[in-house]
Amino acid sequence: MDTGTVRTPAADERAGLRREQRGWYFYDWACSVYSTTVLTVFLGPYLTSVAEHAADADGYVHPLGIPVRAGSFFAYSVSLSVVLAVVVMPLVGSAADRTGRKKPLLAAAAYTGAAATTGLFFLDGDRYLLGGVLLIVANAAQSVGMMLYNSYLPQIAPPEERDAVSSRGWAFGYAAGSTVLVANLVLYSAHGSFGLSETAAVRICLASAGLWWGAFTLVPLRRLRDRHARVAHGTAPGLRQLAATVRDMRRHPLTLAFLLAYLVYNDGIQTVISQASVYGSEELRLGQSTLIVAVLLVQVLAVAGALAMGRLARVYGAQRTILGSLVAWTVTLAAGYFLPARAPVWFFVLAGGIGLVLGGSQALSRSLFSHLVPPGKEAEYFSAYEMSDRGMSWLGPLLFGLTYQLTGSYRSAIVSLVAFFVIGFALLARVPVRMAIGQAGNPVPEKI
């Protein structure tokens, strides 16, 4: 008998995990296109124009009889999607942990979001209300899907591999976002050459993100495996379940301490992402084409940054690497204060700096949190993490807006965000991560 062909159970298990990891990466590849093409580039301006077309003489639309300024409709729709996600995520997370059947729930969330995004093809004329409903459904579904996706990380990667696996996932997402965005921008910029109106080109770009999301979700659904539930606990309506999750997290104060630090510095990250284009257009007087190229540059460099910071984490540990990234964020924002107006090259340098630290900061935060989650409660705890990521990032935009209102300077507004990275650094540095992992009941990696 050729003993060289004999596979041990341990080898089979490792091969199975590798297969799952490769499938897991593809969910980021599938859904990140929605964030880039739909939310970041096309839907905000387009939905606003549709709402303005439907507005009355005073510039208001009236969804359900409520007067809403047309220019605010997109922002209000995003806010409502966050409220819906906050209600649904804890309930879905608890059900996933209780039953161990995450994959059907992931499929439901993904295809609900993909169908709503594809439906944006029919957003035309004065159908602003259709656009608002589809945005609310798609955005909430993406949050629920990402929560379930993130909760797989502790199950498919041993502690010593999570930083690298998480970083590759983020890199896949940014690579997909930049790939599809390039194709969409070609279609949009040359729509006349394709015999399309500008409106039709935008609608095709929006729908393409939904089709991409649905098609590539098939890969993780084929490769990920459900596990038997390791805990049993009751269910409650969404907000009651959230309260129950928070009460349980109080038994793990060091996990809560990390989540607080993440909430603070991630608020800064999300505000920089959302306000950088405003800073570029209003303060630096840069054109739309320059801003779009900057978005692409961020996407491309975020791939390299995520992978590079994953390698640094293997040497220095995730906590130290994240702390280093927060220093880099601080330096980048401080440099942004001094950028000259009408100088695209320097704005591209700023975008490059953001891209290099963006993916790694997010990827390593996810993998570090995965060590702090008690076994069997992955989806439930990641629902709180996802809400910190998506639902709690309001203080940064508020500070940005207030600073501009008081000073009249977007330069002062952008540099005010340094506070989030300085405070986040101080809070994260105080978390004894090794002790926190032990208290959560997980093995402590050699480098953390």
C-alpha positions in Angstrom: 0.0 0.0 0.0 1.3 3.5 -0.9 1.2 5.2 2.6 2.1 8.5 0.9 -1.6 8.8 -0.2 -3.0 8.3 3.3 -4.6 11.4 4.7 -5.0 11.9 8.4 -8.1 13.4 10.0 -6.1 16.5 11.0 -5.0 17.0 7.4 -8.5 16.6 6.1 -9.7 19.2 8.7 -7.0 21.6 7.6 -7.9 21.1 3.9 -11.6 21.7 4.8 -10.8 24.9 6.6 -8.7 26.2 3.6 -11.7 25.5 1.3 -14.0 27.4 3.6 -11.6 30.3 3.9 -11.4 30.6 0.1 -15.2 30.6 -0.1 -15.4 33.1 2.8 -13.2 35.6 0.9 -15.7 35.6 -1.9 -18.5 37.1 0.1 -16.5 40.2 0.6 -15.8 40.1 -3.2 -19.5 39.8 -3.8 -21.0 42.5 -1.5 -18.3 45.2 -1.4 -19.3 46.3 -4.9 -22.5 47.5 -3.4 -20.6 49.8 -1.0 -18.4 51.2 -3.7 -20.6 51.6 -6.7 -23.9 52.2 -5.1 -23.3 54.0 -1.8 -20.1 55.8 -2.5 -20.4 56.9 -6.1 -23.7 56.7 -7.9 -26.8 56.4 -5.7 -26.6 59.5 -3.6 -26.4 62.0 -6.4 -28.9 60.0 -8.6 -31.5 59.4 -5.9 -31.3 63.1 -4.9 -31.9 64.2 -8.6 -34.9 61.9 -8.8 -36.3 63.3 -5.5 -35.7 66.9 -6.8 -37.6 66.0 -10.0 -40.6 64.9 -7.9 -40.4 67.8 -5.5 -43.0 70.5 -5.2 -42.4 74.2 -5.9 -40.7 74.6 -2.4 -38.3 71.7 -3.0 -40.1 69.2 -0.8 -41.2 65.6 -1.4 -43.9 64.1 0.8 -43.3 60.3 1.6 -46.2 59.1 3.6 -47.4 62.7 3.8 -44.3 63.9 5.7 -42.6 67.0 4.2 -38.9 66.2 3.4 -36.5 68.4 1.6 -35.5 66.6 -1.6 -31.8 67.1 -0.9 -32.1 65.3 2.5 -34.0 62.3 1.2 -31.0 60.1 0.6 -29.5 60.8 4.0 -32.8 60.1 5.8 -33.1 56.8 3.8 -29.7 55.7 4.9 -30.6 56.6 8.5 -33.8 54.6 8.4 -31.8 51.6 7.0 -29.5 51.8 10.1 -32.6 51.8 12.4 -33.9 48.7 10.6 -30.6 46.9 10.8 -30.2 47.7 14.6 -33.6 46.0 15.2 -32.9 43.0 12.9 -29.2 42.2 13.6 -29.4 41.1 17.2 -32.5 38.9 16.4 -30.8 37.2 13.5 -27.5 36.9 15.4 -29.2 35.2 18.3 -31.0 32.8 15.9 -27.8 32.0 14.1 -26.0 31.1 17.3 -28.9 29.2 18.8 -29.6 27.0 15.7 -26.0 26.9 14.3 -27.6 27.5 10.8 -25.9 30.6 9.6 -25.8 29.8 6.0 -29.5 29.9 5.2 -29.7 33.3 7.1 -26.7 34.6 5.1 -28.3 33.5 1.9 -31.6 35.2 2.9 -29.8 38.5 3.7 -27.5 38.4 0.6 -30.3 37.7 -1.9 -32.7 40.2 -0.3 -29.9 42.9 -0.6 -29.0 41.8 -4.1 -32.6 41.8 -5.3 -33.2 45.3 -3.9 -30.0 46.6 -5.4 -30.8 45.1 -8.8 -34.3 46.7 -8.5 -32.7 50.1 -8.6 -32.6 49.7 -12.4 -36.3 50.8 -12.2 -35.5 54.0 -10.3 -36.4 56.6 -12.9 -38.6 59.6 -13.5 -40.1 60.7 -10.1 -40.0 57.3 -8.4 -38.0 58.6 -5.5 -40.1 56.6 -3.0 -39.2 53.3 -4.8 -35.5 54.3 -4.6 -35.8 55.1 -0.8 -37.5 51.7 0.0 -35.0 49.7 -2.1 -32.1 51.6 -0.4 -33.4 50.9 3.1 -33.8 47.2 2.3 -30.5 46.8 0.6 -28.5 48.7 3.2 -30.1 46.8 6.1 -29.6 43.5 4.3 -25.9 44.2 3.7 -25.4 45.0 7.4 -27.1 41.7 8.4 -25.1 39.8 5.9 -21.8 41.3 7.0 -22.6 40.5 10.6 -23.2 36.8 9.7 -20.1 36.8 7.4 -17.9 38.2 10.1 -19.1 35.7 12.7 -17.7 32.8 10.6 -14.1 34.1 11.1 -13.6 32.4 14.6 -14.9 29.1 13.1 -12.9 28.9 9.9 -9.5 30.2 11.1 -7.4 29.1 14.1 -6.3 32.0 16.4 -2.8 32.3 14.8 -4.3 32.7 11.3 -7.1 35.1 11.8 -5.2 38.3 11.1 -4.1 37.0 7.7 -7.5 35.5 6.8 -9.3 38.7 7.8 -6.9 40.8 5.8 -7.3 38.7 2.7 -11.1 39.1 3.0 -10.8 42.9 3.1 -8.3 42.8 0.2 -10.8 40.7 -1.9 -13.5 43.2 -1.2 -11.5 46.2 -2.2 -10.2 44.4 -5.3 -13.8 43.7 -6.4 -14.9 47.2 -5.6 -12.2 48.8 -7.8 -12.6 46.3 -10.6 -16.4 46.9 -11.0 -16.1 50.6 -10.4 -13.6 50.9 -13.3 -16.0 49.1 -15.6 -18.9 51.2 -14.4 -17.0 54.5 -14.8 -16.1 53.5 -18.4 -19.8 52.8 -19.1 -20.9 56.1 -17.4 -18.2 58.3 -19.0 -18.8 56.9 -22.6 -22.5 56.2 -22.3 -23.2 58.0 -25.6 -20.9 55.6 -27.4 -23.0 52.7 -26.1 -26.2 54.3 -27.2 -27.3 55.1 -23.7 -28.5 58.2 -21.9 -26.7 59.3 -18.8 -29.7 58.1 -16.7 -29.8 54.7 -18.3 -26.0 54.3 -17.7 -26.4 55.1 -14.0 -29.3 52.6 -13.7 -27.3 49.9 -15.3 -24.3 50.6 -13.0 -26.6 50.4 -9.9 -28.2 47.1 -11.1 -24.8 45.6 -12.0 -23.8 45.8 -8.3 -26.9 43.7 -7.3 -26.2 41.1 -10.0 -22.6 40.8 -9.0 -23.6 40.5 -5.3 -26.0 37.7 -6.1 -23.8 35.8 -8.5 -20.7 35.6 -6.4 -22.6 34.8 -3.1 -23.0 31.3 -4.6 -19.3 30.6 -3.9 -19.4 31.1 -0.1 -22.8 29.4 0.1 -21.3 26.3 -1.5 -18.1 26.2 0.6 -19.0 27.4 4.1 -20.3 24.8 6.6 -22.8 25.2 9.4 -21.7 24.0 12.9 -23.8 22.6 15.7 -24.8 25.2 18.2 -22.7 25.2 21.3 -25.1 27.3 23.5 -28.8 27.4 23.9 -30.7 30.5 24.9 -34.0 32.1 24.3 -34.9 34.6 21.7 -36.5 38.0 22.0 -37.6 40.8 19.7 -34.8 42.7 18.1 -34.3 45.5 20.6 -34.9 43.2 23.6 -32.3 40.8 22.2 -29.8 43.7 21.8 -30.3 44.6 25.4 -29.8 40.9 26.4 -26.6 40.9 24.3 -25.3 44.0 26.0 -26.1 42.6 29.5 -24.1 39.4 28.5 -21.2 41.6 27.3 -21.1 43.2 30.7 -19.8 39.9 32.0 -16.8 40.5 29.7 -15.8 44.1 30.5 -12.5 43.9 28.5 -14.4 42.9 25.4 -16.6 45.9 25.9 -13.5 48.1 26.5 -12.2 47.0 23.1 -15.5 47.7 21.5 -15.6 51.2 22.9 -12.1 51.9 21.5 -13.2 50.5 18.1 -16.4 52.6 18.2 -14.3 55.8 18.7 -11.5 55.3 16.1 -13.9 53.7 13.6 -16.1 56.7 13.9 -13.1 58.8 12.7 -12.4 56.4 9.9 -16.0 56.4 8.6 -16.2 60.2 8.8 -13.0 60.6 6.8 -14.4 58.2 4.1 -17.7 60.1 3.9 -16.3 63.7 4.1 -13.1 63.4 2.1 -14.9 64.2 -1.2 -16.6 67.2 0.4 -13.2 68.4 1.6 -11.8 67.9 -1.9 -14.6 69.6 -3.8 -15.4 72.5 -1.4 -12.0 73.4 0.1 -9.5 72.2 -2.4 -11.7 73.1 -5.5 -11.2 69.8 -7.2 -13.4 68.4 -10.0 -15.6 65.3 -10.0 -13.2 63.4 -12.2 -10.4 64.0 -9.8 -12.5 62.8 -6.9 -13.5 59.6 -8.7 -9.9 58.8 -9.5 -9.1 59.4 -5.8 -11.8 56.9 -4.8 -10.3 54.3 -7.2 -6.8 55.0 -5.8 -8.1 54.3 -2.3 -9.7 51.1 -3.4 -6.6 49.8 -5.1 -4.1 50.7 -2.4 -6.4 49.4 0.3 -5.8 45.9 -1.1 -2.0 46.3 -0.7 -2.5 48.0 2.7 -4.7 45.2 4.1 -2.3 42.5 3.0 0.8 44.4 4.2 -0.7 45.1 7.6 -1.7 41.5 7.9 2.0 40.5 7.6 3.0 43.2 10.1 0.5 41.7 12.6 2.2 38.3 12.3 5.4 40.0 13.5 4.2 42.6 15.9 0.7 41.4 16.8 -2.6 42.9 15.8 -3.0 45.3 18.7 0.4 47.0 18.1 -0.2 47.1 14.3 -3.7 48.8 14.8 -2.1 51.3 17.2 0.5 52.0 14.5 -2.2 52.5 11.9 -4.0 55.1 14.2 -0.7 57.0 14.3 -0.6 56.9 10.5 -4.2 58.1 10.4 -3.3 61.1 12.6 -0.3 62.0 10.5 -2.3 61.7 7.3 -5.1 64.0 8.5 -2.6 66.6 9.9 -0.9 66.6 6.4 -4.3 67.0 4.8 -4.8 70.3 6.6 -1.9 71.8 4.7 -2.9 70.6 1.2 -2.9 73.4 -1.4 -6.1 74.1 -3.4 -6.4 73.0 -7.0 -3.5 70.6 -6.7 -4.8 67.1 -7.6 -1.4 65.4 -7.2 -1.3 66.2 -3.5 -4.9 65.1 -3.0 -3.9 61.8 -4.7 -1.0 61.5 -2.2 -3.5 62.0 0.7 -5.9 59.4 -0.9 -2.9 57.0 -1.1 -2.2 57.5 2.5 -5.8 56.8 3.5 -5.9 53.7 1.2 -2.8 52.2 2.7 -4.1 52.2 6.3 -7.8 51.9 5.6 -8.1 48.2 4.8 -5.6 47.0 7.4 -7.2 49.0 10.2 -10.6 47.4 9.5 -9.3 43.9 8.8 -7.2 43.7 12.0 -9.9 45.2 14.1 -12.3 42.4 13.0 -9.7 39.7 13.6 -8.8 41.0 17.0 -12.4 41.2 18.1 -12.9 37.6 17.0 -10.5 36.6 19.8 -12.7 38.4 22.4 -16.0 36.7 21.5 -17.1 33.8 23.9 -17.4 30.5 22.0 -20.9 29.9 20.6 -21.9 33.6 20.6 -20.1 34.7 17.5 -23.1 36.0 15.5 -24.6 37.6 18.6 -21.5 39.5 19.5 -20.7 40.4 15.9 -24.1 42.0 15.7 -22.9 44.5 18.3 -19.6 44.9 16.4 -21.4 45.5 13.1 -23.6 48.2 14.8 -20.5 49.9 16.1 -19.2 49.8 12.5 -22.3 51.0 10.7 -24.9 52.2 13.2 -23.0 54.3 15.6 -20.9 56.5 13.4 -22.7 59.8 13.9 -20.5 61.7 16.3 -17.7 62.3 13.7 -20.0 63.9 11.0 -21.5 66.0 13.8 -18.1 67.2 14.9 -17.1 67.8 11.3 -20.3 69.8 10.7 -20.1 71.8 13.9 -16.4 72.7 13.4 -17.2 74.0 9.9 -20.2 75.9 11.2 -18.1 77.6 13.9 -14.9 78.3 11.8 -16.2 78.4 8.2 -13.1 76.3 7.3 -13.2 72.7 6.0 -9.5 72.5 6.9 -10.3 73.0 10.6 -13.2 70.5 10.2 -11.0 67.8 8.7 -8.2 68.2 11.3 -10.8 68.1 14.1 -11.2 64.4 13.3 -7.7 63.7 14.7 -9.4 63.6 18.1 -11.0 60.3 17.3 -7.7 58.6 16.5 -5.9 60.1 19.5 -8.7 59.0 21.9 -9.1 55.7 20.2 -5.4 55.1 20.5 -5.5 55.8 24.2 -8.5 53.5 24.8 -7.1 50.6 22.7 -3.6 50.9 24.3 -5.3 50.4 27.8 -7.0 47.1 26.8 -5.0 44.1 28.2 -5.8 42.0 25.1 -4.2 38.7 26.4 -6.3 38.9 29.6 -9.4 39.7 27.6 -8.9 36.7 25.3 -8.5 34.4 28.3 -11.5 35.8 30.1 -13.6 35.2 26.9 -12.6 31.5 27.1 -10.4 31.4 24.0 -6.8 30.3 23.5 -4.3 33.2 23.4 -2.2 33.4 20.2 1.6 33.8 20.5 1.4 37.1 18.7 -1.6 39.3 19.5 
